[in-house]
Amino acid sequence: MATIDTTTGPLRVEHRDGLTHARGVPYATAERFRPPRPAPRSATVRDATVRGPACPQDPSRLDNVNGPIIDQLEQREDCLVLSVTAPIEAAGLPVMVWFHGGAYLSGGGEAPKYDPDDLAREGVVVVNVTYRLGVLGYLTPAGAGADNLGLLDQIAALFWVRDNIAAFGGDPETVTVFGQSAGGDSVLALIAAPSAKGLFHRAIVQSAPTGARSDRTAMTQAMRAALTGHLDSDPLTASTDQILAAQRHAIAVAQKFGVVSGLPFGPIYGLDPLPITLHQALAEAAPRVELLIGYTRDDAAPFVAMDPRAGAFAELGPLGRRIERFVARRITAKVFGDATTELARNWNDVGGDVATFRFDWQPPDAPFGACHCLELPLLFNGDWSDAPMLAGHPVPTSLAAEVRRTWADFARRGTEALPTRTLRFH
């Protein structure tokens, strides 16, 4: 055990296996439907050896892909915490700030599966962030408060990193933000947000559903109306269970809007802290933010499989499986691949440094191929043995080491550290 002082007070941290772990560290506090405020300084030593909470949420629709993520964590609305993992005696190391995925509806940075011990051993300091989700974080009932609160939480966490990470041996001038799925979408929003400018200079975007980010206005309006109408009590005093029930109702309303309904919640452009359009903001940011962006070969496969219409494929036997794979590849291209290629091309055209990647590796007998989330066990060394996407197989240690080394090298020196600007992981 050791004590590290921060702007929010002294922390009792754990030293184990050559690493410093600080868990469940409050970086901000917030009332329901209100923007975050910096966490007050504690006069007493805070125990940072136990995991913090996750935002209240329903079970994830991807539990049948990556297994349960937050089942070991408490859930509560007071969830603005982060964890830091750093080599003991670290000094001036690059910092990597992780934003988890989960469609802005599920997940949490404190989840054991996201433990970054082996990534930190590559010579970086890793910060895992928990932020508000769903109705509580991204789509407030009419008249109840502000939107984009989850994004404001993330920015508040980055300010905490700026002010405190040197105490853990990190360099606040060498910060890389990275995230997967909704976390990758969050990274793009952070790049676009003027209030996050200067808090990081590199970004890694993993499987962001960029192709599902257009024409969301009508869906958002319908969801807000559904939320407001479904709550029969004051949104500020309703129970958490009532909020989640209204959230489920809003998600059901979103389904009629097609592909965009796959990401019903998320940052709303044109509302604080975001500009009106994503593309113009990214073009302005490209010259100052180095970008590594990519996806997995079969990103969409789990979502195709869970579609109610997929049952028709099963009735066709081997032909149906081939058709399902074809459909999954087409949707992967539409939602993930083509959008990634276009964004990278535009980044390069306006003078930004960019590299792309694709994960093609899959375990033998993998039910969804090289699917959404499959790279996560390669980056994070929590226990993924219950993840159906791995079909009972361990991840290859050499490939996992290559992925972690590549991510850490990018955090250290940017695109110049990469062997090529078009990476493939097999």
C-alpha positions in Angstrom: 0.0 0.0 0.0 1.0 3.6 -0.6 -0.6 7.1 -0.5 -0.7 9.4 -3.5 -2.0 13.0 -3.2 -4.5 14.3 -5.8 -6.6 17.4 -6.3 -9.5 15.4 -4.9 -7.5 14.3 -1.8 -5.0 11.7 -0.8 -5.6 8.1 -2.1 -4.6 4.8 -0.6 -3.4 2.8 -3.6 -2.2 -0.7 -4.1 1.2 -1.8 -5.3 1.1 -5.3 -6.8 3.1 -7.2 -9.4 5.1 -4.2 -10.3 2.1 -2.0 -10.8 0.3 0.8 -9.0 -3.5 0.4 -8.9 -5.9 3.2 -7.9 -9.5 2.2 -8.3 -12.9 3.9 -7.9 -11.4 7.4 -7.8 -14.1 10.1 -7.9 -13.2 12.7 -10.7 -16.5 14.6 -10.6 -19.9 14.7 -8.9 -23.3 15.5 -10.4 -26.9 15.7 -9.6 -29.3 13.8 -11.9 -29.6 15.5 -15.3 -27.1 18.2 -14.3 -23.5 18.7 -15.6 -20.6 17.3 -13.6 -18.6 19.4 -11.2 -15.1 18.6 -10.1 -15.1 16.2 -7.1 -14.4 18.1 -3.9 -11.2 17.5 -2.1 -11.3 15.0 0.8 -9.5 15.8 3.9 -9.0 12.2 4.8 -7.3 9.4 2.9 -9.7 7.7 0.5 -9.4 4.0 0.0 -8.6 3.5 -3.7 -8.0 -0.3 -3.5 -11.6 -1.3 -4.3 -13.5 -1.1 -7.6 -16.0 1.7 -8.0 -19.6 1.5 -9.3 -21.1 1.4 -12.8 -23.9 3.6 -14.0 -27.4 1.9 -13.6 -28.2 -0.2 -16.6 -30.1 -3.1 -18.0 -28.2 -6.3 -19.1 -26.2 -5.7 -22.3 -27.5 -7.1 -25.6 -23.9 -8.3 -26.2 -23.7 -10.5 -23.1 -24.0 -13.5 -25.6 -20.9 -12.2 -27.3 -18.4 -11.0 -24.7 -20.0 -12.4 -21.6 -21.2 -10.2 -18.7 -19.1 -7.1 -18.1 -20.3 -5.4 -15.0 -22.0 -8.1 -13.0 -19.4 -7.8 -10.2 -19.9 -4.1 -9.8 -22.4 -2.1 -7.8 -24.7 0.1 -9.8 -25.6 3.6 -8.7 -26.1 7.1 -10.2 -23.2 8.5 -8.3 -20.8 6.7 -10.7 -18.3 9.3 -11.9 -15.1 7.4 -11.1 -11.9 6.3 -12.8 -9.1 3.9 -12.2 -5.4 4.4 -12.8 -2.9 1.6 -13.6 0.8 2.5 -13.8 4.2 0.9 -13.5 5.6 1.4 -10.0 8.3 4.1 -10.1 6.8 5.4 -13.4 8.0 8.9 -14.5 7.0 10.9 -17.5 5.2 7.9 -19.2 2.6 8.3 -22.0 -1.0 8.2 -20.8 -3.8 6.2 -22.3 -7.4 7.1 -21.3 -9.9 4.3 -22.0 -13.6 4.9 -22.7 -15.6 1.6 -22.7 -18.3 0.7 -25.2 -21.8 -0.7 -24.7 -24.0 1.4 -27.1 -24.1 4.2 -24.4 -26.3 1.9 -22.5 -24.1 -0.6 -20.7 -20.6 -1.2 -19.4 -18.3 0.5 -16.9 -14.6 1.4 -16.7 -14.2 -0.5 -13.4 -15.1 -3.8 -14.9 -12.5 -6.5 -14.2 -12.5 -7.6 -17.9 -11.0 -4.1 -18.7 -8.0 -4.5 -16.4 -5.1 -3.1 -18.3 -2.2 -4.6 -16.4 -0.3 -6.0 -19.4 -0.9 -2.8 -21.4 0.6 -0.7 -18.6 3.6 -3.0 -18.6 4.3 -1.8 -22.1 5.4 1.4 -20.4 2.2 3.5 -20.3 -0.2 4.8 -17.6 -3.7 3.6 -18.3 -6.9 5.4 -17.0 -10.3 3.7 -17.2 -13.2 6.1 -17.1 -16.8 5.4 -16.0 -19.5 7.9 -17.2 -23.3 8.2 -17.2 -25.2 6.2 -19.8 -28.6 6.1 -21.5 -31.3 8.5 -20.3 -29.0 9.6 -17.4 -26.2 10.5 -19.7 -27.4 11.4 -23.1 -31.1 12.1 -23.6 -32.9 14.0 -20.8 -36.7 14.0 -20.6 -38.1 17.3 -21.9 -37.5 20.2 -19.5 -35.6 18.1 -16.9 -32.1 19.3 -17.7 -29.2 19.1 -20.1 -28.2 16.6 -22.7 -24.7 15.2 -23.5 -24.0 14.7 -19.9 -22.0 11.5 -20.4 -19.7 13.4 -22.8 -19.3 16.2 -20.3 -18.4 13.5 -17.7 -15.7 12.3 -20.1 -14.3 15.8 -20.5 -14.3 16.2 -16.7 -12.3 13.0 -16.4 -9.8 14.3 -18.9 -9.4 17.5 -16.8 -8.7 15.3 -13.8 -6.1 13.4 -15.8 -4.4 16.7 -16.8 -4.2 17.9 -13.2 -3.3 14.6 -11.5 -1.7 12.0 -13.7 1.9 13.3 -13.1 1.5 12.0 -9.5 1.2 8.5 -11.0 4.2 8.9 -13.3 2.2 10.0 -16.4 3.0 12.8 -18.7 -0.1 15.1 -19.0 1.3 16.4 -22.3 1.3 13.0 -23.9 -2.3 11.7 -23.6 -4.0 9.3 -26.0 -7.7 8.7 -25.7 -9.0 5.4 -26.9 -12.3 3.6 -27.0 -14.3 0.8 -28.6 -17.8 0.9 -30.1 -19.6 3.6 -28.3 -16.3 4.4 -26.6 -14.8 4.9 -30.1 -17.7 7.1 -31.0 -17.0 9.0 -27.8 -13.5 9.6 -28.9 -14.7 11.2 -32.1 -17.0 13.4 -30.1 -14.2 14.4 -27.8 -12.0 15.3 -30.8 -14.9 17.5 -32.0 -15.6 19.2 -28.7 -13.9 22.6 -28.3 -13.8 22.3 -24.5 -11.7 19.1 -24.8 -9.1 20.8 -27.0 -5.5 20.4 -25.7 -6.4 17.6 -23.2 -5.1 14.9 -25.6 -3.1 14.8 -28.8 -3.6 11.3 -30.0 -6.7 9.1 -30.4 -7.5 5.4 -31.2 -11.0 4.7 -32.5 -12.0 1.0 -32.4 -15.2 -0.1 -34.2 -17.0 3.2 -33.9 -20.4 2.7 -35.7 -19.8 5.9 -37.7 -22.2 4.8 -40.4 -25.1 4.9 -37.9 -24.4 8.5 -36.9 -26.5 10.3 -39.6 -30.1 11.3 -39.8 -30.8 10.9 -36.1 -32.9 14.0 -35.4 -36.3 12.5 -36.0 -35.4 9.4 -33.9 -34.1 11.6 -31.0 -37.2 13.7 -31.0 -39.4 10.6 -30.9 -37.4 9.1 -28.1 -37.5 12.2 -26.0 -41.3 12.4 -26.4 -41.6 8.8 -25.4 -39.4 9.3 -22.3 -41.3 12.3 -21.2 -44.7 10.7 -21.8 -43.8 7.4 -20.1 -42.6 9.0 -16.8 -45.6 9.6 -14.6 -43.6 11.3 -12.0 -41.1 14.1 -11.8 -37.9 13.0 -13.7 -35.8 14.5 -11.0 -37.4 12.5 -8.2 -38.4 9.3 -10.1 -36.7 6.1 -8.9 -33.8 4.7 -10.9 -36.0 1.8 -11.8 -38.6 4.2 -13.2 -35.9 5.9 -15.3 -34.7 2.6 -16.7 -38.3 1.6 -17.5 -38.8 4.8 -19.5 -35.5 4.2 -21.2 -36.7 0.8 -22.4 -39.8 2.4 -23.8 -37.7 5.0 -25.7 -35.5 2.3 -27.1 -38.6 0.4 -28.4 -39.8 3.6 -30.1 -36.4 4.0 -31.8 -36.6 0.6 -33.6 -38.7 2.0 -36.4 -35.9 4.3 -37.5 -33.8 1.5 -39.0 -30.0 1.3 -38.9 -29.5 4.3 -36.7 -31.7 2.7 -34.0 -28.7 0.3 -33.3 -27.2 3.3 -31.4 -30.3 5.0 -29.9 -28.3 7.1 -27.4 -25.2 9.1 -27.9 -23.8 12.6 -28.1 -26.2 15.1 -29.8 -24.4 17.5 -32.2 -25.4 21.1 -32.0 -25.9 20.9 -28.2 -23.3 21.8 -25.6 -20.4 20.9 -25.8 -20.6 19.9 -29.5 -20.7 21.9 -32.7 -23.5 21.5 -35.2 -21.7 19.1 -37.5 -19.1 16.3 -36.8 -17.3 16.4 -40.1 -16.3 20.1 -40.0 -15.2 19.8 -36.4 -13.0 16.8 -37.2 -11.5 18.5 -40.2 -10.5 21.4 -38.0 -9.0 19.0 -35.4 -7.2 16.7 -37.7 -3.9 18.7 -37.9 -3.5 18.6 -34.1 -4.7 15.1 -33.3 -2.9 11.9 -34.6 -5.4 9.2 -35.3 -5.4 5.4 -35.4 -8.8 4.1 -36.5 -10.2 0.7 -37.5 -12.6 -2.1 -37.1 -13.0 -5.9 -37.1 -13.6 -7.9 -40.3 -17.0 -9.1 -39.0 -18.0 -6.3 -36.8 -21.7 -6.5 -37.6 -22.1 -10.3 -37.3 -23.5 -10.4 -33.7 -26.1 -7.7 -34.5 -27.2 -9.6 -37.6 -27.5 -12.8 -35.6 -29.7 -11.1 -32.9 -32.1 -9.6 -35.5 -35.4 -11.4 -35.3 -35.3 -11.9 -39.0 -32.1 -14.0 -38.7 -34.2 -17.0 -37.8 -35.0 -17.4 -41.5 -31.3 -18.0 -42.2 -31.1 -20.9 -39.8 -34.0 -22.6 -41.6 -31.9 -22.7 -44.8 -29.1 -24.7 -43.2 -25.6 -24.2 -44.8 -26.9 -21.9 -47.4 -28.5 -19.7 -44.7 -25.2 -19.5 -42.9 -23.5 -18.3 -46.0 -26.3 -15.7 -46.6 -26.0 -14.5 -43.0 -22.2 -14.1 -43.3 -22.7 -12.2 -46.6 -25.3 -9.9 -44.9 -23.0 -9.3 -41.9 -20.1 -8.4 -44.2 -22.3 -5.9 -46.1 -23.5 -4.3 -42.9 -20.0 -4.2 -41.5 -18.9 -2.3 -44.6 -21.8 0.1 -44.3 -21.7 0.9 -40.6 -18.0 0.4 -39.8 -15.6 -0.2 -42.7 -16.6 2.3 -45.4 -17.1 5.1 -42.9 -13.7 4.3 -41.3 -12.0 4.5 -44.8 -13.7 7.7 -45.6 -12.9 9.4 -42.3 -9.2 8.3 -42.6 -9.1 9.7 -46.2 -10.6 13.0 -45.1 -8.2 13.2 -42.1 -5.3 12.8 -44.5 -6.6 15.3 -47.0 -6.8 18.1 -44.4 -3.2 17.5 -43.2 -3.8 15.1 -40.3 -1.6 12.0 -39.5 -3.7 8.9 -39.6 -3.3 5.1 -39.8 -5.9 2.4 -40.1 -6.3 -1.2 -38.8 -8.5 -4.2 -39.2 -8.7 -7.3 -37.0 -9.1 -10.4 -39.0 -8.1 -12.9 -36.3 -10.8 -15.3 -35.0 -10.7 -18.3 -32.8 -11.5 -21.8 -34.3 -15.2 -22.3 -34.4 -15.9 -18.7 -33.5 -19.7 -18.2 -33.7 -19.5 -14.7 -35.1 -16.1 -14.7 -36.9 -13.8 -11.7 -36.3 -16.7 -9.9 -34.6 -17.4 -6.8 -32.6 -15.4 -6.7 -29.4 -13.1 -9.5 -30.4 -10.0 -7.3 -30.0 -10.8 -6.5 -26.4 -9.3 -9.7 -24.8 -6.1 -8.9 -26.8 -5.8 -5.5 -25.2 -7.1 -6.2 -21.7 -6.1 -9.1 -19.5 -9.2 -9.6 -17.4 -10.9 -13.1 -17.4 -12.6 -13.4 -20.8 -13.0 -17.2 -20.6 -16.8 -16.8 -20.4 -17.0 -14.8 -23.7 -19.0 -16.8 -26.3 -17.2 -15.0 -29.1 -14.0 -16.9 -28.1 -15.7 -20.3 -28.3 -13.7 -21.5 -25.3 -10.3 -20.7 -26.8 -7.6 -18.5 -25.2 -6.3 -15.6 -27.1 -2.9 -16.1 -28.8 -0.3 -14.6 -26.5 1.9 -13.4 -29.4 -0.9 -11.6 -31.1 -2.1 -10.0 -27.8 1.5 -8.8 -27.2 1.6 -7.4 -30.7 -1.6 -5.5 -30.3 -0.7 -4.0 -26.9 2.8 -3.1 -28.1 1.3 -1.3 -31.2 -1.2 0.6 -29.1 1.5 1.7 -26.6 3.9 2.6 -29.3 1.3 4.8 -30.9 0.7 6.5 -27.6 4.4 7.1 -27.3 5.3 8.3 -30.7 2.2 8.4 -32.9 1.9 7.2 -36.4 5.7 7.3 -36.9 6.0 4.4 -34.5 3.8 2.1 -36.6 5.3 -0.4 -39.1 2.7 0.7 -41.8 -0.2 3.0 -42.1 -2.5 0.1 -42.9 -2.4 -2.5 -40.1 -3.8 -6.0 -40.2 -4.0 -8.3 -37.2 -4.3 -12.0 -38.1 
